């Protein structure tokens, strides 16, 4: 898995699956190989950095996730914001940073993800959820709009594998994909979607 996650000759969707698998491996077992999951947060491909962010869920990952909140890619910033909801007891400084991103990020999708994570941290410790969709065309430009039980809508980054859109998101409430007809346009530029 470590080699597949790092191999740039492999399709990004396959690399993301390898990164997700690394995220489920015991950290003690990975230590013998350095920090293969942390190494992916510095990958040149935004989709891989986003997958790595969503795979981080330990308190020791807080600094890495905070750094990814300022990544040039909106996909990576949104993934980092969503991943922060899984951290056990984040520091007040990190909560403040998340609140600032929810207020001031230049991309509406990132602001919404940060707001959802801040709200989830206030409610309880959420559980990871995987959402698999068919067909993949429900996702537009690498993003999928979902709605929670509280009717809050959120755009989350997706990867497409074998004609299915895969979303790894941490949420305090179950999320449902919105049909493309119900998905709303948001105040961001079209070229931001295609990074």
C-alpha positions as CSV (number, residue, x, y, z in Angstrom):
1,X,0.0,0.0,0.0
2,X,2.8,2.4,0.8
3,X,4.3,2.1,-2.6
4,X,0.9,2.4,-4.3
5,X,0.1,5.5,-2.4
6,X,3.4,7.2,-3.5
7,X,3.6,5.9,-7.1
8,X,2.8,8.8,-9.4
9,X,2.4,6.4,-12.4
10,X,-0.7,5.0,-10.8
11,X,-4.1,6.8,-11.3
12,X,-4.9,9.3,-8.6
13,X,-8.1,7.4,-7.7
14,X,-6.2,4.2,-7.1
15,X,-3.6,6.2,-5.1
16,X,-6.4,7.6,-3.0
17,X,-7.7,4.2,-2.2
18,X,-4.2,3.2,-1.0
19,X,-4.0,6.4,1.1
20,X,-7.4,5.5,2.7
21,X,-6.1,2.0,3.5
22,X,-3.0,3.5,5.1
23,X,-5.3,5.7,7.2
24,X,-6.9,2.5,8.6
25,X,-3.6,0.8,9.4
26,X,-2.3,1.0,13.0
27,X,0.1,3.9,13.4
28,X,2.6,1.8,15.3
29,X,2.9,-0.5,12.3
30,X,3.5,2.4,9.9
31,X,6.2,3.9,12.1
32,X,8.7,1.4,10.7
33,X,8.3,3.0,7.3
34,X,8.6,6.6,8.5
35,X,5.4,8.6,8.1
36,X,3.9,7.4,4.8
37,X,0.5,9.0,5.4
38,X,2.0,12.3,6.5
39,X,4.3,12.2,3.4
40,X,1.2,12.1,1.2
41,X,0.0,15.5,2.6
42,X,2.9,17.0,0.7
43,X,2.1,15.2,-2.6
44,X,2.2,17.3,-5.7
45,X,-1.4,16.2,-6.7
46,X,-4.2,18.0,-4.8
47,X,-6.5,14.9,-4.9
48,X,-3.8,12.9,-3.0
49,X,-3.3,15.6,-0.4
50,X,-7.1,15.8,0.1
51,X,-7.3,12.0,0.5
52,X,-4.4,12.1,3.0
53,X,-6.1,14.9,5.0
54,X,-9.3,12.8,5.2
55,X,-7.3,9.8,6.4
56,X,-5.7,11.7,9.4
57,X,-7.6,11.4,12.6
58,X,-5.2,11.4,15.5
59,X,-4.4,14.2,17.9
60,X,-0.8,14.2,16.6
61,X,-2.2,15.1,13.2
62,X,-3.5,18.5,14.3
63,X,-0.5,20.5,13.1
64,X,-0.5,18.8,9.7
65,X,-4.2,19.4,9.2
66,X,-3.9,23.0,10.4
67,X,-1.2,23.5,7.7
68,X,-3.5,22.0,5.1
69,X,-6.1,24.6,5.9
70,X,-3.9,27.1,3.9
71,X,-3.2,24.8,1.0
72,X,-3.6,26.5,-2.4
73,X,-6.2,23.9,-3.4
74,X,-9.8,24.4,-2.2
75,X,-10.3,20.6,-2.3
76,X,-7.4,20.1,0.2
77,X,-8.6,22.9,2.5
78,X,-12.1,21.5,2.5
79,X,-10.8,18.0,3.2
80,X,-8.6,19.3,6.1
81,X,-11.5,21.2,7.6
82,X,-13.7,18.1,7.4
83,X,-11.0,15.9,8.9
84,X,-10.6,18.2,11.9
85,X,-14.1,17.1,13.1
86,X,-12.6,13.7,14.0
87,X,-9.8,15.0,16.2
88,X,-10.3,14.2,19.9
89,X,-10.4,17.5,21.8
90,X,-8.7,19.9,19.5
91,X,-7.0,22.9,21.2
92,X,-8.7,26.2,21.5
93,X,-6.2,27.7,19.0
94,X,-7.1,25.1,16.4
95,X,-10.8,25.7,17.0
96,X,-10.2,29.4,16.5
97,X,-8.3,28.7,13.2
98,X,-11.2,26.5,12.0
99,X,-13.7,29.3,12.9
100,X,-11.6,31.8,11.0
101,X,-11.6,29.5,7.9
102,X,-15.4,29.1,8.2
103,X,-15.6,32.9,8.2
104,X,-12.9,34.1,5.8
105,X,-11.8,31.4,3.3
106,X,-12.2,32.6,-0.3
107,X,-14.1,29.5,-1.4
108,X,-17.7,28.9,-0.2
109,X,-17.2,25.1,-0.2
110,X,-14.3,25.4,2.2
111,X,-16.2,27.8,4.5
112,X,-19.2,25.4,4.6
113,X,-16.9,22.4,5.4
114,X,-15.2,24.4,8.2
115,X,-18.5,25.5,9.6
116,X,-19.9,21.9,9.6
117,X,-16.7,20.7,11.4
118,X,-16.9,23.4,14.0
119,X,-20.5,22.6,14.6
120,X,-19.7,18.8,14.8
121,X,-17.0,19.5,17.4
122,X,-19.5,21.3,19.5
123,X,-22.0,18.4,19.3
124,X,-20.0,15.3,19.9
125,X,-17.3,13.2,18.5
126,X,-18.5,12.2,15.0
127,X,-17.8,8.9,13.3
128,X,-16.3,8.4,9.9
129,X,-18.7,7.6,7.2
130,X,-18.1,6.4,3.6
131,X,-20.7,7.3,1.0
132,X,-20.6,5.4,-2.3
133,X,-22.7,6.6,-5.2
134,X,-23.7,5.3,-8.6
135,X,-23.3,6.8,-11.1
136,X,-20.3,9.0,-10.8
137,X,-22.0,11.8,-12.7
138,X,-23.8,12.9,-9.5
139,X,-20.5,14.5,-8.7
140,X,-19.6,17.6,-10.6
141,X,-16.0,18.7,-11.1
142,X,-14.7,16.5,-8.3
143,X,-17.2,17.8,-5.7
144,X,-20.6,16.4,-4.5
145,X,-23.3,18.3,-2.7
146,X,-24.8,16.5,0.3
147,X,-27.4,17.3,2.8
148,X,-27.5,16.4,6.5
149,X,-30.5,15.6,8.8
150,X,-30.4,19.3,9.8
151,X,-30.9,20.3,6.2
152,X,-27.5,21.8,6.0
153,X,-25.9,21.5,2.6
154,X,-22.2,20.9,2.0
155,X,-20.0,20.3,-0.9
156,X,-17.4,17.6,-0.3
157,X,-14.5,16.4,-2.4
158,X,-14.9,13.0,-4.1
159,X,-12.8,10.5,-6.0
160,X,-14.2,8.5,-8.9
161,X,-13.4,4.8,-8.9
162,X,-14.8,2.4,-11.5
163,X,-17.8,4.6,-12.3
164,X,-18.7,5.3,-8.7
165,X,-18.1,8.5,-6.7
166,X,-16.5,7.8,-3.3
167,X,-16.8,10.3,-0.5
168,X,-15.0,9.9,2.8
169,X,-16.4,12.5,5.2
170,X,-16.7,12.8,8.9
171,X,-20.1,14.1,10.1
172,X,-22.1,14.1,13.3
173,X,-25.3,13.4,11.3
174,X,-25.9,11.1,8.3
175,X,-25.3,12.8,4.9
176,X,-27.4,12.2,1.7
177,X,-26.2,13.1,-1.8
178,X,-28.4,15.7,-3.5
179,X,-29.6,14.8,-6.9
180,X,-27.9,17.1,-9.5
181,X,-31.2,18.9,-10.1
182,X,-31.4,19.9,-6.4
183,X,-27.7,20.9,-6.1
184,X,-27.4,24.6,-5.8
185,X,-24.8,26.7,-7.4
186,X,-22.5,28.4,-4.9
187,X,-20.5,31.6,-5.0
188,X,-17.3,30.3,-6.4
189,X,-15.6,30.4,-9.8
190,X,-16.0,27.4,-12.1
191,X,-12.2,27.2,-12.6
192,X,-11.9,26.6,-8.8
193,X,-13.7,23.3,-9.3
194,X,-11.2,21.9,-11.8
195,X,-7.9,22.4,-10.0
